Amino acid sequence: MFTYLVRRLIYVLPVAIGVSMFCFLLVHIAPGDPLTAIMPVDATAEEQAAMRSAYGLDKPMPVQYAIWIGKAATGDLGKSIATGRPVAGEVFLAVKNSLLLAFAASVIAFPIGLFLGFLAGYFRDTIFDRMITAVAITGVSVPNYWLGIVLVIVFSVQLGWLPSMGAGPGGSGEWSWDLEHIRFLILPAVTLAVVPIGIVARTVRALVGDIFSMDFVQALFAKGLYPMDVLRHVIRNAAPTALSVMGLQLGYLLGGSILIETVFNWPGSGFLLSNAIFQRDLPLLQGTILVLALFFVTMNLIVDVLQAAIDPRIKRS
């Protein structure tokens, strides 16, 4: 297991370097000048040159990347062009809020998706299977930002049960584990959980259905094992793939929640990324994308290791 872990860590290094290069180049090829928004209209050529020098934009792009990645390795992601605050502080506060939202959505989505998927796979080609499949397809197909708006209209505007915007009373971005703050978390978490429920349910349904049709399962039934004992073997065989799907979905929940965070004004990484794009704030945009991408790479590594721990065949392959 240790050898497998070392090998996976070695594989991750070039991926992380490639991700950092992609993040750096992606924001630089976009049209427009990032300093236009903060420089006065009547700025002289000397003032423009001084501003570019202050942000390192006067150097060749390879030199800019080397300086940026060197500072990023020490935790220094630069300063925001729009606000002048350190990017690292803004990014990690936003990522913390996004992790909270992704965790809450995962707590809702993964148990429900696993339960529906196993139920549909166990009762394959029955009315239960068709009903669950219809629910899963609906969950995947419905635009989550539209669902978020509908939930706001119903539960915030019409019923007045839950708040519709922000992460706490008075628009506060600081989180606290109390009932008042949890009320702000419910609607965005439920909205964000709908798509993973459908994806996990459909994946697990296909897995369980295929495993139940395998010869070894029929042999277990022929030996007289109780259905629950057979189901335990099926779950163990389905677990690595199901874990992989859930790990990927957790990464998407963190990095792909930009529309949900915008609808609910949730102060997470997606909302921060949206503001950075509109403000053309290069340091903030680069730092946010880099942290989200590295989180996704780390999640894949964790899932690979957990898969190998559950299924020894993965290590041997």
ZAMARGU-4260 file (C-alpha; in steps of 0.2 Angstrom, whole numbers, plus 5000, padded with zeros to 4 digits):
<rodrens>
0) 5000/5000/5000 | 5014/5012/5004 | 5022/5009/4987 | 5006/5012/4978 | 5004/5028/4988
5) 5021/5034/4983 | 5018/5030/4965 | 5002/5040/4965 | 5010/5055/4974 | 5023/5055/4960
10) 5010/5055/4947 | 5001/5070/4955 | 5017/5081/4954 | 5017/5084/4935 | 4998/5085/4935
15) 4999/5099/4948 | 5012/5108/4938 | 5002/5107/4922 | 4987/5113/4932 | 4996/5128/4938
20) 5003/5132/4920 | 4985/5131/4913 | 4978/5142/4927 | 4991/5155/4923 | 4990/5155/4905
25) 4971/5154/4905 | 4968/5171/4913 | 4982/5179/4902 | 4975/5175/4885 | 4958/5183/4890
30) 4956/5200/4881 | 4957/5216/4890 | 4969/5225/4902 | 4967/5221/4920 | 4973/5237/4926
35) 4961/5248/4916 | 4948/5246/4930 | 4959/5254/4943 | 4969/5267/4934 | 4963/5284/4931
40) 4957/5288/4913 | 4970/5302/4912 | 4984/5292/4919 | 5001/5296/4911 | 5012/5284/4903
45) 5024/5284/4918 | 5010/5280/4930 | 5004/5266/4919 | 5022/5259/4918 | 5024/5261/4937
50) 5007/5251/4940 | 5012/5237/4928 | 5029/5236/4936 | 5021/5235/4954 | 5010/5220/4948
55) 5024/5212/4938 | 5015/5214/4921 | 5030/5222/4913 | 5040/5206/4913 | 5040/5192/4900
60) 5026/5179/4903 | 5038/5165/4908 | 5046/5176/4921 | 5029/5181/4927 | 5024/5162/4929
65) 5041/5158/4938 | 5038/5173/4950 | 5020/5168/4953 | 5022/5150/4956 | 5037/5153/4967
70) 5027/5164/4978 | 5012/5153/4977 | 5022/5139/4984 | 5025/5149/5000 | 5007/5154/5001
75) 5008/5171/4994 | 4996/5173/4980 | 4998/5191/4977 | 4987/5206/4981 | 4970/5209/4973
80) 4970/5222/4959 | 4952/5228/4964 | 4954/5228/4983 | 4972/5228/4987 | 4970/5214/5000
85) 4980/5198/5000 | 4973/5186/4988 | 4977/5171/5000 | 4966/5178/5013 | 4951/5181/5002
90) 4953/5164/4993 | 4954/5153/5008 | 4939/5162/5017 | 4929/5159/5001 | 4935/5141/5000
95) 4930/5138/5018 | 4913/5144/5014 | 4912/5133/4998 | 4918/5118/5008 | 4905/5121/5020
100) 4891/5122/5007 | 4899/5107/4997 | 4899/5096/5014 | 4881/5100/5018 | 4876/5096/5000
105) 4886/5080/5001 | 4877/5075/5017 | 4861/5077/5008 | 4866/5070/4991 | 4877/5055/4994
110) 4866/5045/5006 | 4850/5048/4996 | 4859/5044/4979 | 4866/5028/4986 | 4850/5022/4994
115) 4840/5026/4978 | 4853/5018/4967 | 4854/5002/4977 | 4836/5001/4978 | 4834/5003/4959
120) 4848/4991/4955 | 4841/4978/4967 | 4823/4979/4960 | 4829/4981/4942 | 4816/4983/4928
125) 4802/4985/4941 | 4791/4999/4945 | 4803/5005/4959 | 4817/5005/4946 | 4807/5016/4934
130) 4801/5028/4947 | 4819/5030/4954 | 4826/5032/4936 | 4813/5045/4932 | 4818/5055/4948
135) 4837/5054/4944 | 4835/5059/4926 | 4824/5074/4932 | 4837/5079/4945 | 4851/5079/4932
140) 4841/5088/4919 | 4834/5102/4929 | 4845/5118/4929 | 4850/5120/4947 | 4851/5139/4946
145) 4832/5138/4940 | 4828/5127/4954 | 4837/5138/4967 | 4826/5153/4961 | 4810/5143/4962
150) 4815/5137/4980 | 4818/5156/4985 | 4801/5161/4978 | 4792/5147/4987 | 4801/5145/5004
155) 4808/5163/5006 | 4796/5175/4997 | 4779/5166/4998 | 4781/5156/5014 | 4794/5166/5023
160) 4802/5150/5031 | 4820/5152/5026 | 4832/5166/5021 | 4836/5168/5003 | 4853/5177/5002
165) 4870/5177/5012 | 4878/5166/5024 | 4872/5174/5040 | 4861/5188/5048 | 4865/5205/5040
170) 4875/5198/5026 | 4889/5192/5036 | 4902/5181/5028 | 4908/5173/5044 | 4900/5156/5048
175) 4894/5150/5065 | 4886/5134/5070 | 4870/5140/5077 | 4852/5138/5071 | 4851/5156/5063
180) 4866/5152/5052 | 4861/5135/5047 | 4844/5142/5041 | 4855/5151/5028 | 4863/5135/5022
185) 4848/5125/5019 | 4841/5132/5002 | 4858/5132/4993 | 4863/5115/5000 | 4847/5107/4994
190) 4849/5116/4977 | 4867/5110/4975 | 4863/5092/4980 | 4850/5089/4967 | 4862/5085/4953
195) 4873/5074/4963 | 4858/5064/4969 | 4854/5060/4951 | 4871/5056/4945 | 4875/5045/4960
200) 4859/5036/4959 | 4860/5032/4941 | 4878/5026/4943 | 4875/5015/4957 | 4859/5008/4949
205) 4869/5003/4934 | 4883/4995/4945 | 4872/4985/4956 | 4861/4979/4942 | 4877/4973/4932
210) 4884/4965/4948 | 4868/4956/4952 | 4869/4948/4934 | 4886/4941/4937 | 4889/4923/4939
215) 4897/4924/4957 | 4881/4932/4963 | 4870/4918/4956 | 4882/4906/4964 | 4880/4914/4981
220) 4861/4913/4979 | 4863/4894/4974 | 4873/4891/4990 | 4858/4897/5000 | 4865/4913/5007
225) 4852/4925/5013 | 4849/4940/5002 | 4857/4952/5015 | 4873/4942/5014 | 4873/4943/4995
230) 4869/4961/4996 | 4885/4964/5007 | 4895/4956/4993 | 4887/4967/4980 | 4890/4982/4990
235) 4909/4978/4992 | 4911/4976/4973 | 4901/4992/4969 | 4910/5002/4982 | 4926/5007/4973
240) 4917/5014/4958 | 4904/5022/4969 | 4917/5030/4979 | 4926/5037/4963 | 4910/5045/4957
245) 4906/5053/4974 | 4924/5060/4975 | 4922/5068/4958 | 4905/5075/4963 | 4913/5082/4979
250) 4926/5091/4968 | 4912/5098/4956 | 4902/5103/4971 | 4916/5114/4977 | 4922/5121/4960
255) 4906/5121/4950 | 4894/5130/4962 | 4897/5147/4954 | 4879/5149/4948 | 4871/5143/4965
260) 4882/5154/4975 | 4878/5169/4964 | 4859/5165/4965 | 4860/5164/4984 | 4874/5177/4986
265) 4884/5164/4996 | 4901/5171/4999 | 4911/5156/4992 | 4924/5152/4979 | 4911/5152/4965
270) 4905/5169/4970 | 4923/5176/4972 | 4927/5168/4955 | 4913/5177/4947 | 4917/5194/4954
275) 4936/5191/4949 | 4930/5188/4931 | 4919/5203/4930 | 4932/5214/4938 | 4946/5206/4927
280) 4956/5204/4944 | 4971/5193/4938 | 4979/5189/4954 | 4962/5185/4962 | 4957/5175/4947
285) 4973/5165/4946 | 4973/5161/4965 | 4955/5155/4965 | 4957/5144/4950 | 4973/5137/4957
290) 4966/5133/4974 | 4951/5125/4966 | 4961/5115/4954 | 4973/5108/4967 | 4958/5104/4978
295) 4951/5094/4964 | 4968/5085/4961 | 4969/5081/4979 | 4952/5074/4980 | 4956/5062/4965
300) 4972/5057/4975 | 4962/5053/4991 | 4949/5043/4981 | 4962/5033/4972 | 4970/5028/4989
305) 4953/5024/4996 | 4949/5014/4981 | 4965/5004/4983 | 4961/5001/5002 | 4944/4994/4998
310) 4949/4984/4983 | 4966/4976/4983 | 4965/4972/4965 | 4968/4990/4961 | 4985/4990/4969
315) 4990/4975/4960 | 4985/4982/4943
</rodrens>
